[in-house]
């Protein structure tokens, strides 16, 4: 299972929110590059970088920070937040993103999101399917949608999507443990099955939200999660970078 620390950006600073509420913002570091370098120094290869200003304004904002981290570390970065147009996507990839995550766009403008999958390939485009009571939430979690989570994931798997990041919003930033039951359900049901009952494709699920202790990581791996995104647990010292380094080595 891949370990993917998160850096969320507001006003160029590394922050964390609780349940996606911008009013709960805590600034953990004024220099996201410094944070990224500390991850890299402990053997971490991946980074989940979220442009929260972009998510709120519906266009890419913090691409200069993406560029800084991409050019000054070897981290493979998946970038999300506010990507709504072909131009946003071009800027993200030109600024050094290895992958991008599309959430709201996948609900609000399926045509353009499906075009991105076709043009860039399913290894470059991640579906952000964040859940509130098993409904997909959008616009930086400020809006609910009528989309049921698992059918939504399966629909995009049929369009070519491989990777899905799922955050249970009720768990995000609360340090109360991840949604094991939800992830087990997704992993069990988000498959493509042929007429002869053969499973031809399983979702590559990246768990996100609520990680609070190191012991939860092996459990997520055992469930079959392809990766896990860890945020506040690192910044609050609940999980050390040394522990993550040892997990990666093992």
N, C-alpha and C positions, 0 to 999 in steps of 0.2 A: 504494500500500500504506500502510495506517495504521500509524503508530508509536505504540505503547502501552507506556509505562514501567510497571513494576510496583512497588508498595509492599506488602510483606508485614508483617503486624503480629503481634507477640507482646508481651504486657504493655504495650501502648500504644506500643511502639517499632518503628522501621523496621528490619527484619532481613532476612537472606538465609540460606537453608539450602543444603546440597549434597545432591542426590538425595533431597530431601524428608526428610532425617534431622534430627530436632529437636536431636540432640546436636551438630550441626555449626553451630549458630546463631552468626551474627556480627551484632552490633548496629552499624548504620551511622549511625543518627541517632535521637535520642530524641524528635524532633518531626516526625512524618509530615506535618503541615500545611506545615511549612517546606520539606520535600522537594517536596511537591505544587506549592507556589508557585514553586519554582525550575523545575519542568517547564513550568508555564504561562508563565513569563517568557521561555521560549525557543520559544514558538509551538506547544507541544504541546497538543493538544485532548483527548486521551484518557488514561485511567488505569485500570490493572488493580489493584484493591485486594483483598487476600486476608487474611481473618481466620483466621490459623493457630490462634489459641486456639479459635475457633469450630469449625474443622475437627477439632480434637482432642476437643472436648466435645460435638460434634453439636448445637450450637445457636448462634445468632448471639451474639457477645460484644462485638466492638469497633464497634458501630454508632454510638457517639458520635464516633469518629474519622471515620467515613464522613460523618456529619452536619457535622462541622467543615469537612472538605475540600469537601463539596458546597455549603455556604453561603458559604465564603470564597474559592472559586475558581470558574471557569466550566468546569472540566474535566468531560467526560462520563465517568462512572465505571461500570465494570462491577465488581460486587462478588460475591465468592464466599467459601466457607469456612463449613461448618456449617449451611447452610440446609436444614432438614429438615421444616419444618412451614409451614402457611399463615401462621401468626403470624410466623415468621422472615421470610418473604417480605414480608409487610406492613410489618414494621419496616424492612427493607432499602430498600424503595421510599419509605416515608415519611421515611427518613433521607437520601434524596437520590440513591439509585442510579438510573442511567439504564437499566442492564441488570443481570441477575444471572446468575451461572454456577452451574449444577447439575452435579455430578459423581457423587458417591456416591448421591445420591437417585435419579438416573436409572437406576442399577443396582438399588438395594435397594427402591425404591418407585416403580415405573413409573407406577402409577395416579395418584399425586399429581403427579409430574413432567409427565405428559401433560395433566393438568388445568391446570397452570400455563401450559403452552403454549397451550392452548385459551382460557384466561381472559385472559391478559396479552398474548398475541400473540408470534409468532416473532421480532419485532424486539426484544423485551424479555428473552427467555430464551435463554441461550447454553448449549450442551451442552459440558460439560467432559469430554473423552475422553482421559484421560492414559494413557500406554502404558508397559508394561514387557514387552519382547519381544513386542510387538503384542497383548498382552492388556491389558484395561482395569484400572487400579489405582484403589482407592477408599480412603476414610477417611483423607484426608491422606497417601495413598500407603502407609499402614501395612498395608493388606490387598490381596491380589491377588483377582481375580475370574476366572471361567471365560469371560468375554465376549471374543470376538475383536474386535479394534478396528474394522476396516472394516465388517463386517456390523452391528456395534453402531451406528456412525454412520449407515449407510444406513437402518437400521430407524427411527431417530429423524427422519431426513430425510423418511421417508414419513409421519411424525406431524406434520410441519410445521417442524421445526428448519431454520434457515438457517445460523446461526453455530456453529462448532465451534472450541474451543480445544484444541489437542493438544500436550501436553508429553511428550517422550521422557524418562522419569525418569532413565535412564542418563546423559543429557546435562545435566540440570538443575543449574545452579550450578557446572559443571565448567570453563566457559570453554574448551571444546574444539571449538566449532562445533556448529551445529544438525544435526538429522537430515534432511538434504536428500532422501535416498532414501526415507525414510518419508513425508515430505510429498508428494513426487512421486507416490508410490503412492496415497496418500489422494486427491489431486486427480484422479488418473486414474480411480480406481475408485469414489469416493464420488459417484456420479451417479444420477439417476433417469431410466431409459430406457423409453420406451413400446414397445408391441408392434411398431411400425414402425421401431424402432431410433433414434428421435429422442430426443436428450437434452433433457429438459424442466427439469432442475434440477441445478445443480452446487453443491457445498458451498462456503460462504464460510469458508475455513480461516484460523485465526489461529495462527501458529507460535509456539511457546514453548519455551524451554530451550536452553541451550548457546551462545547468541549471544555471540561473543567479539571480533569485529572489525567495523568499519564496512562492510568490503567484502562481508560476508555478506548485508547488507540488500538490495542490488540483485539478488543471486542469488535470494533468497526472493521478491522482487517478480516476477522473471522466471518463476519456477516457477508463479506465479499465486496466491500467498498473499494473502488480503484484508487481513491485518494481521500484525504481529509484536510480541510482548511481549518487552521487554528489561529485565533486572534487574541482575544482578551486574556485567555489563560496564559499566554506567553507574557503579555505586558504586565499582568498582575502577579507574575512570578509563581503561578500554580504549576506550570510545566516549564522546566528549564531547557535552554538550548542544548545543554550537555545531554540531557535525557533524549532529546530528539536526535542528536548526533549518534548516540548509542543505538537507538531504534533503527536508524537508517543503516548503520554498519551491520547490525544483526540481520 
